[in-house]
Amino acid sequence: MYAVLGEIEFDLITYFDGMEAHFGSDYAEHALIGGKPKLQFVGDKLDEIRIDLVFHATYCDPEAELIRLRGAMQSRAALALVLGNGDYKGRFVITALQATGRHTDRAGSLLAAEAQLSLKEFTGQARKPQAPALQGLTSALLPASRVPLAKSFPQATSTLLKANAGGLGLAVARAKSALATSSGVIRTVQGLRSLAGRDPLAVIGRLPGVMRDAQGVLPGLGLATVSIQQFGQLAATAGDAGRLAKGLARVKSDLSSLSGLLSGADGNNLQGKLSAAGGLTDRTEQELDALTKPLARLAAKAATRSTLS
């Protein structure tokens, strides 16, 4: 899983083993004569997150990234944590950093490294106090009080967005929602391919719903593409916005083709249609994976209200 901490990019080793969150509450204990003490709620503890990171020369300079992490820790800066799916976790300070070199070249330059990073929630006023333009979805690793993004496609009277962090946040939300739904359609089709050999009638019965879902996400993908394209003209977002817009358009095209490919399936042609759909879903899945990095970088810019110019 890909993530961004401030402006530092890294890969989580795995979602569950690579990211560990701790939540808690404080209680004051009042002693009583001749009885058990009473507890009084004081407040919530600061959230703590420990993440296992992987840096590799194929996508970054590992030594430079470790230096940046150490510099961020020493600067005591509050950094925005954004996951590859666009989820904004909040602002955190680095309380501990442990690094292990895994591979070097002949000259001793670091090619691969692992790091264990300890973060603590920052609730104070940032040096440049700015409210985040993007809020994360509620999950097992997020406090329930966090305000979630709308799970449906954001409604708008116009596709034209302001060229600022707020407009970028809405564009990212649209892209995130559309991509999440698209990923669900792809996973469903892949599951039906596995089920077809055991229960083809059940697969045939579920295909109409899958095709409706595929058709239903197309307008959202189109809106997200147009929204993201508007930020392709800004220097701060041009590269990632262009890559994300092109990817959204490809996913839309693939899902449209998938819906047409699966139409008319029956007991005689089911296996052939699902086999043909397999290559399409594999390609779409690869495209969805490739879009996590530009989506996360744009989400980080929106969450931290980075200057768009």
C-alpha positions in Angstrom: 0.0 0.0 0.0 1.2 3.4 -1.0 1.1 6.4 1.4 2.3 10.0 1.7 3.5 11.6 5.0 3.9 15.3 4.4 5.8 15.3 1.1 7.5 12.0 1.8 6.3 9.0 -0.2 6.6 5.4 0.9 5.1 1.9 0.5 3.5 0.2 3.5 4.8 -3.4 3.7 1.2 -4.6 4.1 -2.0 -3.0 5.2 -2.5 -4.9 8.5 1.1 -5.8 9.5 2.5 -2.6 8.1 0.2 -0.1 9.9 -0.7 -0.4 13.6 -2.9 2.2 15.3 -3.5 2.7 19.1 -6.4 4.6 20.6 -7.3 5.1 24.2 -9.0 7.2 26.9 -7.7 8.7 30.2 -9.5 8.1 33.5 -8.8 9.7 36.8 -9.0 7.4 39.9 -10.5 8.8 43.0 -9.8 6.9 46.2 -12.6 6.1 48.6 -12.3 5.2 52.3 -13.4 1.7 52.9 -14.4 1.0 49.3 -13.1 0.7 45.8 -11.9 3.8 44.0 -14.1 5.6 41.5 -13.1 6.4 37.9 -13.8 9.7 36.2 -13.4 10.1 32.4 -10.8 12.8 31.7 -10.5 12.7 27.9 -9.3 10.8 24.9 -5.6 10.0 24.5 -3.7 11.1 21.4 -3.9 8.5 18.6 -0.7 6.7 17.9 0.3 5.0 14.6 3.3 2.7 13.9 4.0 2.0 10.3 6.6 -0.3 8.6 8.0 1.4 5.5 9.8 0.2 2.4 12.0 2.5 0.3 13.5 1.3 -3.0 15.6 2.9 -5.6 13.0 2.0 -8.3 10.8 4.8 -7.1 12.8 7.0 -4.8 16.3 7.7 -3.3 16.1 5.6 -0.1 18.9 7.4 1.7 17.4 10.8 0.8 14.0 9.7 2.1 15.4 8.5 5.4 17.2 11.8 5.8 14.0 13.7 5.1 12.2 11.6 7.7 14.9 12.3 10.2 14.8 16.0 9.3 11.0 16.0 9.8 11.3 14.3 13.2 14.0 16.8 14.3 11.9 19.8 13.0 8.9 18.6 15.1 6.7 19.4 12.2 3.0 18.2 12.1 2.7 16.2 8.8 -0.5 15.1 7.0 -0.8 11.3 6.5 -2.7 10.3 3.4 -3.0 6.7 2.2 -2.9 5.6 -1.5 -6.7 5.5 -1.7 -7.0 9.2 -0.8 -7.9 8.6 2.9 -6.7 11.6 5.0 -5.7 10.2 8.5 -4.9 13.6 10.1 -1.7 15.4 11.2 1.0 13.6 13.1 4.4 14.2 14.5 7.3 11.7 14.3 8.3 10.5 17.7 10.6 7.7 16.7 12.4 6.4 13.6 14.3 3.1 13.2 16.0 2.3 9.8 17.6 -0.9 8.4 19.5 -1.0 5.1 18.6 -4.1 3.0 20.6 -3.6 -0.2 23.4 -1.5 -1.5 25.3 -1.2 -4.8 29.0 -1.8 -5.2 29.8 1.8 -4.3 27.8 1.4 -1.0 24.9 3.6 -2.1 21.7 2.5 -0.4 19.2 0.8 -2.9 16.6 -0.6 -0.5 15.8 0.1 3.1 13.1 -0.6 5.7 12.1 1.7 8.4 9.8 1.6 11.5 8.1 4.9 12.1 6.2 5.9 15.2 3.7 8.8 14.9 1.6 10.6 17.5 -1.5 12.7 16.7 -1.0 16.4 16.6 -4.0 18.4 17.8 -2.4 21.8 18.4 -2.2 24.7 16.0 0.0 24.2 13.0 2.6 26.7 12.1 0.4 27.7 9.2 -3.1 26.9 10.6 -5.2 25.7 7.7 -8.2 23.4 7.9 -7.8 20.2 5.8 -9.7 20.3 2.5 -10.2 16.6 2.6 -11.5 14.3 5.4 -10.9 10.5 5.5 -13.4 7.7 5.5 -14.3 6.1 8.8 -12.5 2.8 9.2 -11.1 0.5 11.9 -8.0 2.6 11.9 -9.8 5.9 12.3 -11.7 7.5 15.2 -15.5 7.2 14.6 -15.8 11.0 15.1 -14.0 11.7 11.9 -16.3 13.2 9.2 -16.5 10.8 6.3 -16.6 11.7 2.6 -19.9 11.0 0.9 -20.0 7.5 -0.4 -22.0 8.5 -3.4 -20.7 10.7 -6.2 -20.6 14.3 -5.1 -23.4 16.3 -6.8 -22.6 19.6 -8.5 -24.5 22.0 -10.7 -21.3 22.5 -12.7 -18.2 20.4 -13.4 -16.1 23.6 -13.2 -14.1 23.7 -10.0 -12.1 26.4 -8.4 -8.4 26.0 -8.9 -7.6 25.9 -5.2 -7.2 23.2 -2.5 -11.0 23.1 -1.9 -11.7 22.4 -5.6 -8.9 19.8 -5.7 -10.4 18.1 -2.6 -13.8 17.8 -4.4 -12.1 16.5 -7.5 -10.1 13.9 -5.5 -13.3 12.9 -3.7 -15.1 12.3 -7.0 -12.2 10.3 -8.3 -11.9 8.3 -5.1 -15.6 7.4 -5.1 -15.6 6.4 -8.7 -12.5 4.3 -8.4 -13.7 2.5 -5.3 -16.9 1.5 -7.0 -15.0 0.4 -10.1 -12.7 -1.7 -8.0 -15.8 -3.4 -6.5 -17.2 -4.2 -9.9 -13.9 -5.8 -11.0 -13.6 -7.9 -7.8 -17.2 -9.1 -8.3 -16.5 -10.2 -11.9 -13.3 -12.0 -10.8 -15.3 -13.8 -8.1 -17.9 -14.9 -10.6 -15.2 -16.4 -12.8 -14.2 -18.6 -9.9 -17.8 -19.5 -9.1 -18.8 -20.3 -12.7 -17.3 -23.8 -12.7 -19.3 -24.8 -9.5 -22.6 -22.9 -10.0 -23.0 -21.4 -13.5 -26.7 -20.7 -12.9 -25.9 -18.5 -9.9 -23.4 -16.6 -12.0 -26.0 -16.0 -14.7 -28.4 -14.8 -12.2 -25.9 -12.2 -10.8 -24.6 -10.9 -14.1 -27.5 -8.4 -14.7 -26.7 -6.7 -11.4 -23.0 -6.6 -12.2 -23.7 -5.0 -15.6 -26.0 -2.4 -13.9 -23.2 -1.6 -11.5 -20.7 -1.2 -14.3 -23.0 1.0 -16.2 -23.9 3.0 -13.1 -20.3 4.0 -12.4 -19.7 5.4 -15.9 -21.2 8.9 -15.2 -19.1 9.1 -12.0 -16.0 8.2 -13.8 -16.7 10.8 -16.5 -17.4 13.5 -14.0 -14.2 12.6 -12.1 -12.2 12.7 -15.3 -13.4 16.2 -16.2 -12.9 17.4 -12.6 -9.3 16.1 -12.4 -8.4 17.4 -15.9 -9.0 21.0 -14.7 -5.9 20.7 -12.5 -3.7 19.5 -15.3 -2.9 23.1 -16.2 -1.5 23.9 -12.8 2.2 23.4 -12.2 1.8 21.9 -8.7 -0.7 19.2 -9.9 -0.1 18.9 -13.7 1.8 15.5 -13.7 -0.4 13.6 -11.2 -3.7 15.2 -12.5 -2.8 14.3 -16.1 -1.9 10.7 -15.1 -5.1 10.3 -13.0 -7.4 11.8 -15.7 -6.0 9.4 -18.3 -6.4 6.5 -16.0 -10.0 7.3 -15.1 -10.8 7.5 -18.8 -9.2 4.1 -19.4 -11.2 2.6 -16.5 -14.4 4.0 -17.8 -13.7 2.6 -21.3 -12.9 -0.8 -19.8 -16.0 -1.0 -17.7 -18.1 0.0 -20.6 -16.6 -2.8 -22.7 -17.0 -5.2 -19.8 -20.7 -4.5 -19.6 -21.1 -5.1 -23.3 -19.0 -8.2 -23.2 -21.1 -9.8 -20.4 -24.5 -9.0 -21.9 -26.4 -11.9 -23.4 -24.6 -14.5 -21.3 -26.3 -17.9 -21.0 -25.4 -21.5 -20.2 -23.9 -22.0 -23.7 -21.5 -19.0 -23.8 -20.9 -18.2 -20.1 -17.4 -19.7 -19.9 -16.3 -18.0 -23.1 -17.6 -14.6 -22.0 -16.1 -14.8 -18.6 -12.7 -16.0 -20.0 -12.7 -12.9 -22.4 -13.7 -10.7 -19.4 -10.8 -12.1 -17.4 -8.2 -10.3 -19.6 -10.2 -7.1 -19.4 -10.6 -7.2 -15.6 -6.9 -8.0 -15.1 -5.9 -5.0 -17.2 -8.3 -2.7 -15.3 -7.0 -4.0 -12.0 -3.5 -3.1 -13.0 -4.7 0.4 -14.0 -6.5 0.9 -10.7 -3.3 -0.1 -8.8 -1.2 2.3 -10.9 -3.6 5.2 -10.0 -3.0 4.9 -6.2 0.1 7.1 -6.2 -1.1 10.1 -8.2 -4.4 9.9 -6.3 -2.6 9.9 -2.9 -0.3 12.8 -3.9 -3.2 14.9 -5.1 -5.1 14.1 -1.9 -2.1 15.1 0.2 -2.0 18.5 -1.6 -5.7 19.0 -0.9 -5.5 17.9 2.7 -2.6 20.2 3.5 -3.9 23.0 1.3 -0.6 23.1 -0.6 -0.3 26.2 -2.9 -1.7 25.5 -6.3 0.1 27.7 -8.9 
